[in-house]
């Protein structure tokens, strides 16, 4: 089994009692992913994302936030 090293990055409280957590996850020696954990009550969703996906998601979210502030 591949060894997994996890380092916490941030914890955010989101609307409606949701909690978001970000972790830096290293699998073995060469695969690094960002783990997004969303907690909604007792329900937990975990998504592991590569760097390219995180960059695109960050761009899309930033664009949305800029428009939503108007």
Backbone as CSV, one residue per row, in Angstrom:
resi,resn,N_x,N_y,N_z,CA_x,CA_y,CA_z,C_x,C_y,C_z
1,UNK,0.839,-1.188,0.000,0.000,0.000,0.000,0.878,1.245,0.000
2,UNK,0.467,2.258,-0.760,1.232,3.494,-0.867,1.071,4.309,0.413
3,UNK,2.185,4.816,0.914,2.159,5.652,2.114,1.578,7.019,1.786
4,UNK,0.754,7.525,2.688,0.091,8.815,2.519,0.538,9.738,3.651
5,UNK,1.088,10.914,3.287,1.472,11.921,4.274,0.533,13.113,4.118
6,UNK,-0.130,13.487,5.215,-1.150,14.535,5.158,-0.753,15.702,6.057
7,UNK,-0.803,16.926,5.488,-0.501,18.144,6.244,-1.688,19.107,6.123
8,UNK,-2.268,19.535,7.250,-3.378,20.482,7.181,-2.927,21.834,6.629
9,UNK,-3.800,22.441,5.834,-3.532,23.773,5.279,-4.474,24.801,5.898
10,UNK,-5.778,24.518,5.856,-6.746,25.507,6.344,-8.063,24.843,6.699
11,UNK,-8.819,25.537,7.545,-10.187,25.145,7.890,-11.048,26.393,7.765
12,UNK,-12.136,26.285,7.024,-13.034,27.414,6.802,-14.450,27.046,7.234
13,UNK,-15.114,27.970,7.900,-16.529,27.798,8.199,-17.310,28.416,7.053
14,UNK,-18.199,27.637,6.458,-18.984,28.084,5.311,-20.443,28.273,5.732
15,UNK,-21.240,28.924,4.884,-22.650,29.138,5.213,-23.394,27.829,5.490
16,UNK,-24.453,27.950,6.277,-25.365,26.845,6.607,-24.682,25.738,7.397
17,UNK,-23.720,26.110,8.237,-23.071,25.152,9.124,-22.099,24.205,8.457
18,UNK,-21.698,24.501,7.258,-20.741,23.641,6.558,-19.327,23.985,6.995
19,UNK,-18.453,23.001,6.896,-17.041,23.183,7.241,-16.200,22.670,6.073
20,UNK,-15.237,23.480,5.647,-14.324,23.104,4.568,-12.925,22.967,5.145
21,UNK,-12.248,21.899,4.769,-10.858,21.704,5.194,-9.996,21.417,3.969
22,UNK,-8.798,21.981,3.973,-7.820,21.732,2.916,-6.603,21.052,3.524
23,UNK,-6.125,20.015,2.826,-4.928,19.302,3.258,-4.004,19.094,2.059
24,UNK,-2.717,19.169,2.316,-1.701,18.821,1.331,-1.413,17.335,1.536
25,UNK,-1.617,16.528,0.486,-1.457,15.083,0.609,-0.362,14.612,-0.345
26,UNK,0.611,13.898,0.200,1.697,13.331,-0.592,1.559,11.815,-0.557
27,UNK,1.424,11.215,-1.728,1.353,9.757,-1.859,2.715,9.262,-2.307
28,UNK,3.306,8.374,-1.506,4.640,7.895,-1.836,5.610,9.059,-1.847
29,UNK,6.397,9.130,-2.905,7.386,10.210,-3.013,7.115,11.163,-4.167
30,UNK,6.107,10.845,-5.015,6.002,11.640,-6.236,4.608,12.144,-6.605
31,UNK,3.570,11.810,-5.865,2.241,12.290,-6.223,1.694,13.185,-5.107
32,UNK,1.507,14.472,-5.432,1.014,15.451,-4.463,-0.347,15.948,-4.916
33,UNK,-1.318,15.906,-3.995,-2.671,16.338,-4.294,-3.170,17.277,-3.200
34,UNK,-4.168,18.065,-3.545,-4.864,18.894,-2.567,-6.148,18.164,-2.213
35,UNK,-6.362,17.920,-0.925,-7.583,17.255,-0.475,-8.546,18.300,0.073
36,UNK,-9.736,18.343,-0.520,-10.805,19.200,-0.053,-11.822,18.309,0.648
37,UNK,-12.076,18.607,1.914,-13.075,17.868,2.685,-14.205,18.820,3.023
38,UNK,-15.422,18.424,2.675,-16.606,19.229,2.960,-17.455,18.453,3.960
39,UNK,-17.721,19.075,5.100,-18.545,18.446,6.126,-19.864,19.193,6.215
40,UNK,-20.968,18.458,6.045,-22.317,19.010,6.130,-23.083,18.164,7.142
41,UNK,-23.126,18.626,8.376,-23.740,17.808,9.421,-22.907,16.548,9.620
42,UNK,-23.527,15.383,9.428,-22.779,14.123,9.563,-22.243,13.628,8.225
43,UNK,-22.598,14.298,7.162,-22.160,13.892,5.823,-20.795,14.502,5.514
44,UNK,-19.887,13.686,4.985,-18.537,14.152,4.647,-18.234,13.778,3.197
45,UNK,-17.776,14.762,2.431,-17.360,14.540,1.044,-15.884,14.883,0.930
46,UNK,-15.105,13.969,0.346,-13.670,14.181,0.185,-13.333,14.149,-1.304
47,UNK,-12.620,15.190,-1.762,-12.207,15.279,-3.158,-10.706,15.544,-3.186
48,UNK,-9.958,14.699,-3.894,-8.521,14.903,-4.087,-8.308,15.501,-5.468
49,UNK,-7.556,16.607,-5.537,-7.369,17.349,-6.784,-5.889,17.527,-7.108
50,UNK,-5.567,17.419,-8.389,-4.189,17.682,-8.817,-3.980,19.180,-8.997
51,UNK,-2.735,19.578,-9.182,-2.386,21.004,-9.254,-3.078,21.715,-10.418
52,UNK,-3.159,21.081,-11.575,-3.790,21.719,-12.734,-5.276,21.970,-12.472
53,UNK,-5.951,21.020,-11.860,-7.374,21.183,-11.545,-7.574,22.273,-10.506
54,UNK,-6.704,22.325,-9.500,-6.797,23.362,-8.465,-6.598,24.744,-9.082
55,UNK,-5.647,24.881,-9.989,-5.422,26.178,-10.642,-6.661,26.630,-11.412
56,UNK,-7.262,25.721,-12.175,-8.450,26.066,-12.956,-9.626,26.378,-12.034
57,UNK,-9.819,25.582,-11.002,-10.900,25.823,-10.050,-10.710,27.161,-9.339
58,UNK,-9.486,27.466,-8.941,-9.194,28.737,-8.270,-9.511,29.917,-9.193
59,UNK,-9.163,29.794,-10.468,-9.457,30.862,-11.431,-10.958,31.053,-11.577
60,UNK,-11.701,29.958,-11.742,-13.147,30.040,-11.896,-13.819,30.618,-10.653
61,UNK,-13.356,30.218,-9.485,-13.931,30.727,-8.239,-13.618,32.205,-8.045
62,UNK,-12.411,32.616,-8.387,-12.025,34.017,-8.273,-12.847,34.885,-9.228
63,UNK,-13.049,34.401,-10.449,-13.876,35.130,-11.417,-15.301,35.282,-10.889
64,UNK,-15.847,34.200,-10.336,-17.203,34.256,-9.798,-17.289,35.245,-8.629
65,UNK,-16.314,35.191,-7.723,-16.324,36.080,-6.559,-16.258,37.539,-6.977
66,UNK,-15.469,37.839,-7.996,-15.374,39.217,-8.483,-16.721,39.698,-9.025
67,UNK,-17.427,38.826,-9.737,-18.749,39.205,-10.272,-19.790,39.295,-9.162
68,UNK,-19.712,38.433,-8.176,-20.714,38.380,-7.102,-20.636,39.595,-6.187
69,UNK,-19.498,40.259,-6.117,-19.323,41.417,-5.243,-20.045,42.652,-5.761
70,UNK,-20.431,42.637,-7.010,-21.059,43.826,-7.622,-22.400,44.114,-7.041
